[in-house]
Amino acid sequence: MGTPRIVAIGTAVPRPRFDQAQLLALAGYEDPVRQRFFLRSGIEDRHLYMDAEHPRADEDVDYLQAGELEKARERLAKLQRLCPSGCPEYDDLKKAIGAYQSAQKKS
C-alpha cells in the first residue's frame, strides 16, 4: 500500500445568498451592538442554508431561559409578520412561551 495522497479538493457553497442587512432583518437583531457587528464585519455576502420565508427562531428559547418573556413575545410578533401564512418556528416559539408561562404559574 502506497502513501495516501490528496487527489481532489472541492467546496460546497449553498445557493441562498444574503447580504448583512438581510441577515440582520431575518435574524431579528435590532440592538445597535449586533447591528454594528454585522454591518462593519467587512463581509459583503454570506451563503447559508436558510429559507428567507421561514426564518429560524433559535435565540427566542434563550430569551425564555433567561427569563425575558417580553423579548420572546416581541420575537413572536416579528415572526408572525415574517411568516404571515405560518411557519414551524412561529409555532415552536408560541408553544415554548405557553410552556414557560405554565411553569411560572406553578412555581
Secondary structure, DSSP 8 states (H G I E B T S, - for coil): --------------S-EEEHHHHHHHHT--SHHHHHHHHTSS--EEE-S--TTS---HHHHHHHHTT-HHHHHHHHHHHHHH-TT--HHHHHHHHHHHHHHHHHHH-
